[in-house]
Amino acid sequence: MLNALEVFTVVVVGVMVGVEFAVAFVLNRILDGLPDDSGQLGRAHGGRMLGAVMPVWYIGSLVLVAVWAVTGWRDPGAGLVVTAGALLVLSVIMSILLLVPINNRSKTWTPENRPADWKQQINRWDRFHYGRVAVIIAAFALLAAAH
C-alpha cells in the first residue's frame, strides 16, 4: 500500500511541476510573443483557469506528502519526504503571499482597465514564479529520491 502511495504522490507532484515549468518557460513566453493585447488577455485567462485548479493541486500534493511521511516514518527516505513536504509548504506560502495577490489583480485585466504598470506587475509575478518552480522541482527531486 505504501508503495502505491509513493508512486501516486511522485506522479501527482511531478505533473504539477511539469505544468508550472511549462507556464514559466513555455506558455508565458508564447503569450508574450503574441501581437497587440493577445498575450495580456491570454495571461488573464490563464490566471483565471489555473488560479482555480492549482490551489487544489498544491494542497492535495502537500496532503499526499504528509500521509507518505507519516505512514513511512521508519523508512530510510523519510527525511527526504519530510524535507520535500517542507518545500511544498514553502511553495504554498510563496503562492499566498507573493503570487496570488498579483494573479488576483491580473486575471481581471483587459486592455481597457489594466493599470499603467501592468507589465511590471507581470514581470514581478514571473520572477516569483521562477522561484516557486525551483522550490517545487527540489521537492519533486527529493520525493523521487525517497521512493
Phi and psi in degrees as a GROMACS rama.xvg file:
@    title "Ramachandran Plot"
@    xaxis  label "Phi"
@    yaxis  label "Psi"
@TYPE xy
-62.2625  -38.9287  LEU-2
-60.5521  -41.6496  ASN-3
-64.4972  -40.8933  ALA-4
-62.2363  -42.7223  LEU-5
-61.0984  -48.3604  GLU-6
-63.3871  -46.3737  VAL-7
-60.3287  -43.566  PHE-8
-64.3076  -44.8204  THR-9
-61.5266  -40.2001  VAL-10
-67.2962  -46.2664  VAL-11
-61.4853  -47.9017  VAL-12
-67.023  -39.715  VAL-13
-62.8692  -41.647  GLY-14
-67.3672  -39.031  VAL-15
-59.862  -44.2045  MET-16
-60.5935  -42.6925  VAL-17
-61.4645  -41.8984  GLY-18
-63.4535  -47.9498  VAL-19
-66.4492  -36.7595  GLU-20
-63.0083  -44.6862  PHE-21
-63.4355  -38.9744  ALA-22
-60.8309  -47.6349  VAL-23
-67.0109  -45.2203  ALA-24
-110.463  -5.78736  PHE-25
-125.953  -64.2241  VAL-26
-61.7568  -47.5348  LEU-27
-64.4561  -34.0328  ASN-28
-69.2918  -37.0804  ARG-29
-63.5648  -48.5211  ILE-30
-61.3339  -39.8926  LEU-31
-66.491  -21.3383  ASP-32
-90.1257  -2.68474  GLY-33
-76.1977  153.434  LEU-34
-75.6226  157.215  PRO-35
54.2423  -129.813  ASP-36
-95.844  5.50435  ASP-37
-59.3994  -42.1718  SER-38
-63.2284  -44.6603  GLY-39
-65.4951  -40.1962  GLN-40
-66.0802  -38.9584  LEU-41
-64.3322  -40.3643  GLY-42
-64.9888  -39.7244  ARG-43
-62.6007  -43.8805  ALA-44
-64.364  -44.2678  HIS-45
-60.9827  -38.0619  GLY-46
-63.3212  -38.0523  GLY-47
-69.4371  -46.9038  ARG-48
-67.6197  -55.8077  MET-49
-71.7345  -28.032  LEU-50
-63.5816  -23.8697  GLY-51
-85.7915  -30.6135  ALA-52
-92.2845  -43.0268  VAL-53
-64.7363  -35.9839  MET-54
-57.9014  -40.8835  PRO-55
-64.8325  -40.392  VAL-56
-66.8269  -45.0307  TRP-57
-63.7192  -48.0887  TYR-58
-67.6493  -41.3131  ILE-59
-60.4751  -41.6443  GLY-60
-62.868  -42.7518  SER-61
-63.1835  -41.2636  LEU-62
-63.2287  -45.001  VAL-63
-59.4869  -43.6049  LEU-64
-65.4139  -39.0676  VAL-65
-63.7313  -42.4649  ALA-66
-64.2142  -42.2454  VAL-67
-60.4755  -44.7793  TRP-68
-62.3287  -41.0186  ALA-69
-71.231  -47.9428  VAL-70
-73.0822  -25.7816  THR-71
-108.729  25.8222  GLY-72
-53.7315  -35.0044  TRP-73
-88.9629  -3.62606  ARG-74
-74.5411  155.351  ASP-75
-60.7764  -30.4476  PRO-76
-89.9068  9.76777  GLY-77
-59.1517  -38.0774  ALA-78
-63.3044  -37.6251  GLY-79
-65.4829  -39.7208  LEU-80
-66.3528  -43.6768  VAL-81
-63.2351  -42.7126  VAL-82
-63.9128  -41.1674  THR-83
-60.8284  -41.7428  ALA-84
-60.9451  -41.4543  GLY-85
-63.1191  -38.9316  ALA-86
-66.3739  -37.4503  LEU-87
-67.0983  -36.7785  LEU-88
-60.9603  -44.8374  VAL-89
-58.6812  -41.3095  LEU-90
-64.7664  -36.2834  SER-91
-67.7772  -42.9194  VAL-92
-62.1949  -44.9721  ILE-93
-57.815  -43.0701  MET-94
-60.4892  -50.3441  SER-95
-65.6051  -43.7093  ILE-96
-83.5329  -32.6385  LEU-97
-110.905  -46.5432  LEU-98
-90.5032  -42.9069  LEU-99
-60.8231  -42.4715  VAL-100
-58.8436  -41.39  PRO-101
-68.4332  -43.7025  ILE-102
-61.4613  -41.3754  ASN-103
-62.3522  -32.6435  ASN-104
-76.1918  -49.721  ARG-105
-69.3793  -24.5983  SER-106
-72.4149  -11.6192  LYS-107
-101.593  -3.9941  THR-108
-73.1728  143.47  TRP-109
-128.678  168.852  THR-110
-58.5636  -23.5063  PRO-111
-84.7135  -26.9601  GLU-112
-118.721  -0.370583  ASN-113
-68.5238  149.24  ARG-114
-74.0616  164.547  PRO-115
-62.9702  -30.7607  ALA-116
-96.1946  26.2771  ASP-117
-60.738  -37.4008  TRP-118
-67.0348  -38.551  LYS-119
-64.3975  -39.9697  GLN-120
-65.6656  -39.5123  GLN-121
-65.3536  -42.8866  ILE-122
-62.9223  -36.8982  ASN-123
-65.4474  -44.8548  ARG-124
-58.1972  -44.9651  TRP-125
-58.5193  -45.0027  ASP-126
-61.9488  -45.0027  ARG-127
-62.6366  -39.5003  PHE-128
-64.51  -40.6823  HIS-129
-57.0717  -42.849  TYR-130
-63.1329  -43.5083  GLY-131
-64.3195  -40.0373  ARG-132
-60.9786  -42.0348  VAL-133
-60.7164  -41.1974  ALA-134
-64.7098  -45.6342  VAL-135
-74.5185  -27.5294  ILE-136
-64.3194  -42.8202  ILE-137
-61.7258  -42.3759  ALA-138
-62.4106  -43.4785  ALA-139
-61.516  -43.5043  PHE-140
-61.6556  -40.4584  ALA-141
-65.0207  -41.3535  LEU-142
-64.9087  -41.3934  LEU-143
-64.244  -39.171  ALA-144
-69.6359  -34.0114  ALA-145
-70.5982  -29.292  ALA-146
